[in-house]
């Protein structure tokens, strides 16, 4: 496994912020920042995806994916205009699992389990459980507004 070191991000409702430690930018090797980037960067929509109302023909995505065979980010943004239904929670789980698959493929973790719930009106709670290579489990909860993804 290659270590992942990055600027440490801390998730807040609807966004992430850079962590400052003693007037310096903190670094992260815990996979948390990698998960935040994977979940909340907009992956380009597939041709078969129905775009949210008002999105026109903007399939979003990161321009750098033009040069990558494996895109980064998730399609969670497609849920931004959806109602809070069990089918939407199922799609959220699938989109998150898709976005995190690279962690297994690149041998950073043994497994990824995602649950998607709606603890409050208009809120989405994603609980990501990473099974690390040593067998321990790292739980990472992310709460966001459905219209904020």
N, C-alpha and C positions, 0 to 999 in steps of 0.2 A: 504494500500500500504506500502510495506517495502521500506525504503530509500535505494538508491544505492549510496554508497560512494566508490570511487576508485581513483587511481592516475590519475590526469588530463592529458588527451591527447589532443593535438591540431593537427588537420588535415592539412597537406600540400599536394601539388601535389604528389600523389603516396605513401605517407607514413604519419605516425603519429609520433609525438615526445612528450616526457614528458615535461610538463610545469614546469618551476622553478620560484618560487616567493620568493624574498628576500633570496636567497641562500638555499631555502628549496623546496622540492617537493610539488607542489600544489595538493590539493584534489578537486574532482569534484563530485557534487551531482545533476548535471543538466540533466543526461541521455546522454549527448553528448559522453562521453567516452564509455558508454555501446553500443551506436549505432556504433561507430567506430570499436569496437571489434567485434560486430555482423556482420558488413558488410565486414570487411577486414581480418578476420581470415578465413582460408580455411576450409570450411565444406567438409566432405568426399563426393565424387561423388556417385551418385546412380548407381546401376548396369546398369540401362537403359541410363545413360548419355554417350554421345560421348566425349572421352577425347581429349584435344587439341593435335595437332601433336607434337611429341617429348616428350609427357608425359609418353610414354610407358604404363605400366599398373598401374602407380601411381595414386591412387584415392585420395591422400592427406588426409586431416582431422587431427584432434587433437587426440592424443593418449588417452586423458582423456575421450573422447566420448565412449570408450569401456565400461565405467562404467555408462554412462548416457543414459536414455531413450530418451532424447531430445538433439540432437547434437547442438553445437554452431557454429557460423560462417555462411558464405554464399558460394554459388556455383558460385559467380561472376568470380572466377579464370578460370572457364571453357570457358569464353569469350576471354581469352588472345590472341588467334590466329584468332579471328573472324574479318570479315570485318565490316565496319560501316554501317549496314543496319537497317531498321526499325524493322525487326524480331529480331535482336540482342538487340536493345533497349527494345523491349517487354520482352525478356528473362531477361535482366538486371533488369527491374522493378519487374518481378516475383521473381527472386532470392533474391532481396533486401527485398521484402515484406515477403517472406518466412523466411528470417533471422531475421526479426524484429517482427515476430508474437508473440514471447514469451513476449514481452512488454505488449501486450493486455492480453494474457493468465494469466500472473502473476499480472494483475491489476496495472501496473505502468502507463499506459496511456489508454485513451478511444478508440483511433484510431490511425492508421498509414496510411499515404498516401505517395506514392513514385511516382515521375516522373523521367524518364530517357530521357535525350536529348544528342545530340552530337553538342556542341557549336562550336567546331573546329575539324579539321581533326585529327583523332586518339584519341580524347578526349571524355570521358564519364562524364556527369554531372548528379549526382543523387541528387535530391532535396527531402529530407525526411521531411515531416510535421507531427509532433506528436501532437495529440489532448490530452492535459493533462487532469487530472481528474477534474480540476476546469473549463474546457471548453476552456481555452486559447490554442493557437497554437504555438508550438516551431518549427520554420523552421531551418533545418540543411542542408546546401549544401556541397556536396563532389565532387570535380573534380579529376579525375584520368585518366591516359592513359589506353586505352583498353589493351595494352600489359603489363600494370602494375598491373592489378587486379589479 
